[in-house]
């Protein structure tokens, strides 16, 4: 084993067409650029499953998702962060946050 290198994480290739459609439906149902509308979209998406910062910005029109997630946490929502690697359309791999609602009763 090599010392000092982070463990390899799997690379998430793309957002599935089904998930993309679901996120676009959330955007249509909750339009607007206010922080409140962005939080509402992100919360609704998180209630359906994990959400990356790329997905929140691309499909939910949230310019800077980490701030909206912080605000949701401040409102009492138990949202956890996992780091994942995402392949962009250009073929580059980026490390981005993936948010998920914490499981009930799970230690934080």
Secondary structure as GFF3:
##gff-version 3
##sequence-region A 1 108
A	DSSP	beta_strand	11	12	.	.	.	ID=ss1
A	DSSP	alpha_helix	17	29	.	.	.	ID=ss2
A	DSSP	alpha_helix	35	48	.	.	.	ID=ss3
A	DSSP	beta_strand	51	52	.	.	.	ID=ss4
A	DSSP	alpha_helix	53	59	.	.	.	ID=ss5
A	DSSP	alpha_helix	65	74	.	.	.	ID=ss6
A	DSSP	beta_strand	79	87	.	.	.	ID=ss7
A	DSSP	beta_strand	93	101	.	.	.	ID=ss8
###
